[in-house]
Amino acid sequence: MDIDYGKLIEQEGIQSIVLTDIDNEAIKESLSYLKLQSQKIQVSSFDYLGKKSYIDDMQKLVIELNRNEVTKEIAVNKVEEFFDTLLKSMEDESYLDYIGNKFDLCIILPIYTQMLYLQLDDALKKTKGYRFIKGLLLQKMIHIIDCFNRNVVKCINRDGYLFDLSDIIEEALSNQDGSLHNNATLDSRESATIDTMKKIEAYEKTYGVGLGSFGLINICEYLIEHEAYYYEWTFSPKRRFLVKGLLLSRSSNQ
Ligand SMILES: C[S@@+](CC[C@H](N)C(=O)[O-])C[C@H]1O[C@@H](n2cnc3c(N)ncnc32)[C@H](O)[C@@H]1O
């Protein structure tokens, strides 16, 4: 998300940067688009949801829940079963096994809203009892995000930091507004920061906390928060996300 890796690589003391995502090709394409070639950059592609692919189980769940005779009770059982298996697979996984060593700085770029939930929600939109199932999925995502966060924390050195960025709200832009921005940009000017913070606070007062905010609240159970940052992330001429970031570490006197 618009991190200037070129600048990061040049920083004194940076020995290596490891980029992770399930989508190996997307990382490679981005690196080639950004014309970034450095021995210091490594790519490690793996699934944050565990070694056992969840795709087959997810397809089975979607088929089951779309059967006409599914009662609330059956739906709860099937969803419980799916998430139990998934969590077990996540608990068995250590991200450290893939990336080798711990880091002085880990950066999480929007993932809480991207992992699994949107896929499932989309696949189940036409299911009978969708509203009930949606509530159930959101409850279950709490455990998935908690497990993800615990695994990330294990990848940080004792004196290391985590910069955790999360998209909280998506705003629709009028063409006129959006046409000012042709590329995805993270706007960190002070005016954008204050505006974003106010919009997020007002939104959460009215609608409550979504998965994006939950991820940040949850990580504070494991690390100490030092500073909060707010950004406007204009993704395309028509779409803008309001992003919150936290800088965290293991102890308060770092
Ligand atoms: C909003 S994008 C952020 C991409 C990238 N970090 C960046 O900043 O440009 C969310 C990313 O999450 C990745 N993702 C979704 N589910 C994942 C999973 N289970 N394991 C690993 N990566 C996943 C997607 O492939 C996608 O690239």
The ligand as a Gaussian input file, in Angstrom:
#p B3LYP/6-31G(d) Opt

LIG

0 1
 C       -5.631000      -4.746000       0.691000
 S       -4.569000      -5.933000      -0.020000
 C       -3.041000      -5.355000       0.573000
 C       -1.977000      -5.809000      -0.369000
 C       -0.543000      -5.359000      -0.018000
 N       -0.198000      -5.725000       1.349000
 C       -0.364000      -3.895000      -0.281000
 O       -0.238000      -3.156000       0.669000
 O       -0.401000      -3.474000      -1.431000
 C       -4.903000      -7.371000       0.906000
 C       -3.991000      -8.532000       0.573000
 O       -4.290000      -9.597000       1.447000
 C       -3.923000     -10.790000       0.801000
 N       -4.558000     -11.920000       1.482000
 C       -5.896000     -12.167000       1.609000
 N       -6.085000     -13.323000       2.280000
 C       -4.858000     -13.813000       2.587000
 C       -4.429000     -14.984000       3.261000
 N       -5.292000     -15.861000       3.743000
 N       -3.092000     -15.178000       3.403000
 C       -2.191000     -14.285000       2.911000
 N       -2.563000     -13.149000       2.251000
 C       -3.868000     -12.923000       2.087000
 C       -4.444000     -10.593000      -0.620000
 O       -3.781000     -11.437000      -1.533000
 C       -4.151000      -9.098000      -0.841000
 O       -2.962000      -8.918000      -1.563000

